[in-house]
Amino acid sequence: MRYTHKNVGTCSKSVSFDLNNGVVSNVEFVSGCNGNLKGIGKLVEGMSAEEVIKRLEGNTCGMRSTSCPDQLANALKEALASER
C-alpha cells in the first residue's frame, strides 16, 4: 500500500513510500537535500519497516529535534499502526 506523510520540522515537505507485508519500497521525499534523500530511499529499499525505524528514529539535523530520516521513521510507525 502507498503511504504519504507530511513532514514536520524538516526541509522536505513530505515522504511517500510503499509498504507491503512490512517491507519498505519506493521511498520518495518532496523537497529537501535531493541527493541525500534519494540515497536514504535506496538504502532502505527492501528493508523491514521495523529495521528502518530502529536505525533512523531519533536522528536529528543540526539544531533541529528531528530530521528527514526521523520523519521517515515516524511515517513508518504510523503506517504500521494503521495496518494493525
Secondary structure as GFF3:
##gff-version 3
##sequence-region A 1 84
A	DSSP	beta_strand	2	6	.	.	.	ID=ss1
A	DSSP	beta_strand	14	20	.	.	.	ID=ss2
A	DSSP	beta_strand	23	30	.	.	.	ID=ss3
A	DSSP	alpha_helix	34	44	.	.	.	ID=ss4
A	DSSP	alpha_helix	49	56	.	.	.	ID=ss5
A	DSSP	alpha_helix	68	83	.	.	.	ID=ss6
###
